Amino acid sequence: MAERERLLKTLDRVISKAGLGSRTEARSWIGTGRVRVNGRLIQTPDHWVDLERDRVTLDGKPVRGGEKIYILLNKPTGYITTYKDPEGRPTVYDLITDVGQFVVPVGRLDQDSGGLLMMTNDTQFAERLTNPDYKVSKTYLVKASTRLSDDQLEQLRKGVTLNDGPTQPAEVRRVRDSGKYSFIEVTIREGRNRQVRRMIEAIGSKVLKLVRVAIGPLQIRELEIGKYRSLSPGEVKSLRDNKRLP
C-alpha cells in the first residue's frame, strides 16, 4: 500500500517535481488549460496522477517519462533558466524548442552568466551532479574588475567567508592580466547561489564577466553560443562516475 501511495501524486505536484516551475505556477497552467492527462484536458490541480500509468503533457510535450535526454547548451548571457518568465525575458527554453521533451537545468547559471548548462529529464542524474556530497567540480572563467594580487588568489584557494558560511578551498589559476583587469579560472565543488561572484567580492573585487566552461569532465569546447548538442553515452557515463573523459 505504501508503494502504491508513493506512485500517486496530485497533478500540480507532478509538474513541479519535474522541475518545470513552482506548484503555484503549475496550478495556473492547469487552470488555463495547458495540461492534459492521457490526452484529456484536466483543469483540476488536485487531480490524482498514477506515475506508472498516466501520461501528463504540458503544451503538448510530455512532462516525464520516455527516453532519457542529456544535452549541453552554451547559454548566452541575458537568458534565464526558468521555463516561463512573467517579465518576458528570454529563457533557455527559447533555444531548445526542437528537443521534443521537457528537460530541466542541472544547477544554477544566473541571467548575467553564460556558458555550459546541462539540461536533462533524468532527475536522478541531475541530483548526482548537483548534490555537494558527490563533489562534482564546476569550472568558470572570470574577468575581475581589478587586477588581482597573488595574495587575493591565495585567499580564494584557501576559502573565503561568505554570509552563509566559509567556502571550501577552490582551485584557482591566473589566466592573464590585461590593463587593470585580471582573468582567472576558478573551480569549485559547491553549488551556492552566485557563489563565484560572492567569492570575488569577498576579496575586494567584482565579476565583470563569468562563463562556466566545465562540469566535472565535461567541457564546453567549441560549441557556439546559443547552440546545444546531445551528450554521448560515454560523456554521460563519465559524468555519472565523475571521471576524466578520454
C-alpha positions in Angstrom: 0.0 0.0 0.0 2.8 2.4 0.9 4.4 1.8 -2.5 1.1 2.4 -4.3 0.7 5.7 -2.4 4.2 6.8 -3.4 3.2 6.4 -7.1 0.1 8.6 -6.8 0.6 12.4 -6.8 -1.5 15.4 -7.5 -1.2 16.9 -11.0 0.3 20.2 -9.7 2.9 18.3 -7.8 3.9 16.1 -10.7 4.6 19.2 -12.8 6.6 21.0 -10.0 8.6 17.8 -9.2 9.6 17.6 -12.9 11.3 20.9 -12.3 9.2 23.0 -14.7 8.0 25.5 -12.1 6.6 26.1 -8.7 3.3 24.5 -7.6 1.7 27.9 -7.9 2.8 28.2 -11.5 1.7 24.6 -12.1 -1.8 25.3 -10.8 -2.0 28.4 -13.0 -1.0 26.3 -16.1 -3.6 23.6 -15.2 -6.3 26.2 -14.7 -5.7 27.8 -18.1 -6.0 24.5 -20.0 -2.4 23.9 -20.9 -2.2 20.4 -19.2 -3.6 17.1 -20.3 -3.6 13.6 -18.7 -3.8 10.7 -21.2 -4.9 13.2 -23.8 -7.8 14.5 -21.7 -7.9 18.2 -20.7 -7.6 18.4 -16.9 -8.1 21.8 -15.1 -8.1 20.5 -11.5 -4.7 20.8 -9.9 -5.6 18.2 -7.2 -6.4 15.6 -9.8 -4.6 12.4 -8.8 -2.0 11.0 -11.3 -0.6 7.5 -11.4 3.1 7.9 -12.1 3.4 4.4 -13.7 0.3 4.5 -15.9 -0.6 8.1 -16.7 0.9 10.4 -19.4 1.0 14.0 -18.5 1.7 16.7 -21.1 2.2 20.5 -20.8 1.7 22.4 -24.1 1.7 19.0 -25.8 5.1 17.9 -24.5 5.4 15.0 -22.1 6.3 16.1 -18.6 8.0 13.0 -17.5 8.9 9.5 -18.7 10.1 8.4 -22.2 13.6 8.4 -23.5 16.3 9.9 -21.2 17.7 13.1 -22.8 21.0 14.8 -21.9 22.0 18.0 -23.6 24.8 20.5 -23.3 23.8 24.1 -24.0 26.2 27.1 -24.4 24.0 29.6 -22.6 24.2 33.2 -23.7 24.2 35.9 -21.0 20.9 37.6 -20.6 18.9 34.3 -20.7 17.2 33.0 -17.6 16.8 29.3 -16.8 13.1 29.2 -15.8 10.5 27.8 -18.2 8.4 30.9 -18.4 9.2 34.5 -17.3 6.4 36.9 -16.3 8.6 39.8 -17.3 9.0 38.4 -20.8 12.8 37.9 -20.6 14.3 35.3 -22.9 14.8 31.9 -21.4 17.0 28.9 -22.3 13.8 27.1 -23.4 13.7 29.5 -26.4 16.9 27.9 -27.6 15.8 24.3 -27.4 12.4 24.3 -28.9 13.1 21.2 -31.1 14.1 18.9 -28.2 10.6 17.4 -28.1 10.6 16.6 -24.3 10.8 18.7 -21.2 14.3 18.9 -19.8 15.4 20.9 -16.8 18.6 22.8 -16.0 21.2 21.0 -13.9 22.2 23.5 -11.3 22.2 27.3 -11.4 23.5 29.7 -14.0 22.1 33.2 -13.4 21.0 35.7 -16.0 24.3 37.6 -16.1 26.4 34.4 -16.5 27.0 32.3 -19.6 28.5 29.0 -20.7 27.9 25.4 -20.0 24.4 24.4 -18.9 23.4 20.8 -18.7 19.7 20.0 -19.2 18.1 16.6 -18.8 14.8 14.8 -17.9 16.8 12.3 -15.8 16.2 13.6 -12.3 18.5 11.1 -10.6 21.3 12.1 -12.9 20.7 15.8 -12.1 20.7 15.1 -8.4 24.0 13.4 -8.7 25.6 16.4 -10.4 24.2 19.0 -8.1 24.5 17.2 -4.7 27.7 18.5 -3.0 28.2 15.1 -1.4 29.4 13.9 -4.9 31.9 16.7 -5.2 31.4 17.3 -8.9 33.5 20.2 -9.9 32.4 23.3 -11.8 34.9 25.5 -13.6 34.5 29.1 -14.5 36.4 31.7 -16.4 36.2 35.1 -14.6 37.0 38.6 -15.7 37.6 40.6 -12.5 37.0 44.4 -12.2 40.5 44.9 -10.8 44.0 43.4 -11.1 44.1 40.6 -8.6 47.2 40.1 -6.5 48.8 36.7 -5.7 47.6 37.1 -2.1 44.0 37.6 -3.3 44.2 34.4 -5.4 45.6 32.5 -2.4 42.6 33.6 -0.3 40.3 32.0 -2.9 42.4 28.8 -2.8 42.1 28.6 1.0 38.5 29.5 1.1 36.7 32.8 2.0 33.9 33.6 4.4 30.5 34.5 2.9 27.3 35.4 4.6 26.2 31.8 4.5 29.5 30.4 5.9 33.0 29.7 4.7 33.6 28.3 1.3 35.6 25.1 0.6 39.1 25.6 -0.9 38.9 26.4 -4.6 41.3 25.6 -7.5 42.4 29.0 -8.9 44.6 29.7 -11.9 45.7 33.1 -13.3 45.0 33.1 -17.0 46.3 36.6 -17.8 46.3 40.2 -16.7 45.2 42.9 -19.2 45.4 46.5 -18.2 43.6 46.9 -14.9 41.8 43.6 -15.2 42.6 40.0 -14.2 41.3 36.9 -16.0 41.3 33.8 -13.8 40.0 30.2 -13.9 38.1 29.1 -10.7 37.0 25.6 -9.9 34.6 24.9 -7.1 32.7 21.8 -5.8 29.8 23.6 -4.1 26.6 25.0 -5.6 25.6 28.0 -3.6 23.7 30.9 -5.2 26.0 33.3 -7.2 28.9 31.7 -5.3 31.8 32.7 -7.5 30.6 36.3 -7.8 30.4 36.5 -4.0 33.8 34.9 -3.6 35.4 37.6 -5.8 33.6 40.3 -3.9 34.9 38.8 -0.6 38.5 39.5 -1.8 37.7 43.1 -2.7 36.8 42.9 -6.4 33.8 42.3 -8.6 33.0 40.0 -11.5 32.6 41.7 -14.9 32.1 38.5 -16.9 31.6 34.9 -15.8 31.4 31.9 -18.1 31.1 28.3 -17.0 33.4 26.2 -19.1 33.2 22.7 -17.5 31.2 20.5 -15.2 33.3 17.6 -14.0 35.0 16.1 -17.0 32.6 17.7 -19.5 33.9 20.9 -21.3 32.2 23.5 -23.4 35.0 23.4 -26.0 34.0 24.8 -29.5 30.2 24.7 -29.0 28.8 28.0 -30.4 27.0 30.4 -28.0 23.2 29.7 -28.1 23.7 26.2 -29.5 23.2 22.8 -27.9 24.2 19.3 -28.6 23.4 15.9 -27.1 25.8 14.1 -24.8 27.4 10.9 -26.0 26.8 7.8 -23.9 30.5 7.9 -22.9 30.1 11.5 -21.6 27.0 10.6 -19.6 28.9 7.6 -18.1 31.9 9.8 -17.2 29.7 12.3 -15.5 27.9 9.6 -13.6 31.3 8.2 -12.5 32.8 11.7 -12.2 35.9 10.5 -14.1 38.1 12.3 -16.6 37.0 11.9 -20.2 39.5 10.3 -22.6 
